[in-house]
Amino acid sequence: MRQEDIWDAETARRYDTPGTGMFAPEVLEPTVGRLAELAGGGRALEFAIGTGRVAVPLAERGVSVTGIELSLPMIDQLRTKADEETIPVIAGDMTTAVAPGTYTLVYLVYNTISNLLTQAGQVECFRNAARHLAPGGRFVIELWVPELRKLPPGQRATVFHSEAGYIGLDTYDVLAQHVVSHHFEFDDGRQARLFRSPHRYIWPAELDLMAQLAGFELESRHADWSGAAFTAESRSHVSVYRLPG
């Protein structure tokens, strides 16, 4: 499963769910508010900007936002909301693509660094963020904590979410540190729609080491965008890394 094939035109058309899921106000507003605060009046760069879920409301708050995105269909969907002058986007891989200028903030949300399927690629993502930042600039990552404690010996799959009309399964390859998320949507009929995405999961300590290799220091880590304490039971984290000033 190549990323170019996963994030195709059909996925881009179905990606936005205004008012619900990751687009729900209680999810989006704390995210945008915290990023606007971290930008500190400077320019922001979003890796894997997608359809502009975060970038559009962040730009509406007066933050100058540029994006990097691998999927052309996702960029096309973004263009239905904001033009190139409002939110410039560079088509390319977030490990190598270069956006013009320097930034006070680079951010990568909703587990997207795990779409890079090698440790080397994830390290290069940090290095590319550092290349774009001014001294003292920040790189913010939102990422889930691997839930291997839920995986009994000999079992390869866990249910991460279940509700009416939807079930989500993760299948693990613990040797390769890979997981494939399977999203099943269904109604009362006999057919279901399946969307799959592969990931390389990252432990927080491993993420911190990647940051150090790129010259960053961990500034803060919370369980969510509202600043809740990160604990051993947290299912995700928002980590803020900073370059020396």
N, C-alpha and C positions, 0 to 999 in steps of 0.2 A: 504494500500500500504506500504509494508515493504521495507526499503532501500535495503535489500539484493535481493529482487525481482525486484526492479526498475533498479538497475545497474547490469543487467544480461549480458550474453554473446552477445546477439544481440545488446544491447545498447553499449557495449564496442567496438564492431566491427564498429558501425556507429558513434562513438563519435568524432573521429578526423576529422577535416575539414581543412587540411593544406592550409594556405594562406587566409582563409576566416573566417568570424564570430569571435569567441573568439581566433582563431589561426591566425588572420590577423596580419601582422607585426606592424601596428599602434596600435593594442591592446596589443600584447605580448611584444614588445620591451621596452616600458616604464615600464611595470610590472617587467620584469626581471632586468632592469637597476636599478630600485629603490630598489628591494629586495637585489641585490648584494651590493648596497651601505649600506643598513641597516645591512647586515650580518657583515660588517666591517672586513672581513678577517677570521671570525670565521665559525663555523659549523651551518647549517640551517636544520630545521625540518619542513616538510610540512605535515599538517593534511589533510587527504582526497586527497592524491597525484594523484589519478585517473590514467590516461594514461601517465602522465608526461608532460602535456602541458607546465607547467612552470618549473618543476624540470629539465627536460632535457636541455633546453637552459641555465638555471642557472648553472647547473653543467659544461656545456661547457665554462662558464665564469670563471671557476676555483673555484667555491664555492662547498664545500663538503655538499651534500644534502642527507638526509635520509627521508623516508616517512612512514606514517601510512595510511592504506587503508582498508576499510571494504570489498570491492568487489574483490573477487579473479579473475573474468574475466577482470576487469580493470587492475589489476596487471599483468595478462598475456599479455595484450595489451602493457603495459609499457615495458615488457621484450623484445618486438620486437625492442625496441629502445635503451635500456640500460640494461646491466646485473646487477646482484646482487652486484658485487664488485663496480661498478660505482655508482649505486644508491640503497643502501639497503632499503628494504621495510618490515615493520612489518604489518602482516595481523591482523586487529582488529579495534575496535571502537575508534574513536579519543577522546572519553571522558574517556577511561580507559586504552587503550593500552600504553605500555611503550617502548620507544626506548632507546638503550644503550647510556650512556654518557650524557654530557651536551652540550648545544647549546647557541649561542649568539642570534639566531633568530628562532622563530616559526612563521609560516604564514599559513593563511587560506583564500583562494581567491574565487572569483566569487560566492559569496552569500552562500557558502556551510555550514556556521554555521546554517543557517536557515533550513537545512535538519534535524537538531535535533528538534523534534517536541514538546518538553517541555521546560519550562523555567529552570527547574532543570538540564536537560541535557545540556543546553547551558552554565549554570554556571559551571558545571563540566568540560566542554571543556576548559574554562578559567583556572580552577584549574589544569587541566592536562598540559596545556601549561606552567604554572608557575613551575610545578614540573620538567620540562625538561630544564628550562633556568638557566644560570649562573646569579649571581647578576648583575644588570644593563642590563639584556637581554630584548629583545623586542618581543612582540606578535603583529602581523599585521593582520588585518581583512579587507577584501573588502566585502561590503554589500550594498544592495539596500535600499533606503528609502521607507517605505510603502507609496503607492500612494492612500491613502484613500480619499484625496480631489477630486479624479476623480470619486468616487463612490457616485452617487446620492442616496438620501433616498429611501429605498425600493428596490434598485437594488443590486445584488450580484456579478456582473461580470463586468470586464473592459477589453478592448483590449489594450495590452501593446505593440504590434508590428504587423504590417501588410505590406506585400510586395508580389510580384508575387510568387506564389507557397507556401506561408507560412502565417499563422495567429496565433498569440499567445493570449490566454485569461487567465485571472486570476479570479478565483472564491473565494470569501471571506466568512469566518465565523468570524465576528468581535468579537463575544463573546469569542471564543476560541483563537483568535489572530492567526488563521490559514488561509492559502491561498493555493490553488492548481493551479499550472500552467499547462495549456493545450496547447501543441504545435501541430498544424495541418500542415502537409506537403501534397501537392497535385499537380497534373498536370492537363492536359486537360481532363483526364478521370473522371469517376464517383466516384472513390475510393480515400480516404484520409488516411494517416498514422497518428496515434495519439500517442504522448508520454506525459505522465502526471507525475508530481512530486509534492509532498506535502511539505509545508514549514510552519514554525512558524516565522512570521515576528517580527522584533525587532526595536524599536525606538532607535535612537542614545543615548538618555539619559538613556534608560534602559540598553543598551550595556555598557555604562560607569559605571553603578552601578554594573553590573556583574563583570567588571574588578576590581572595588574596593574590592568586596568580595574575589577576588583571590589575592589581594595584589598589583595590578597594578595601575599606574597613567597614565592618558591620556597625551601623549607627543605631538601628532599632529593629525589633521584631515583635509584632503583635499577632493576635489570632484572627483579626479582621481589620477592615478599614476604619472602624470606629475606635480602635485603640484598645480592645479587650486584651487582657493578659494572655500571653502564649504559655500553655502548660503542656504536660505530658499527654493530656487528653484532647488537645486541639487537633482538629481535622485539617486545618489549613493555616497558612501564615502569610503575612505581608511583611517582607523584609526590605529594609532601606539600607543601601550601601552607599558609601560616600568616598570620593577621591580626596586625597589630601589637598588642603587649600593652598 
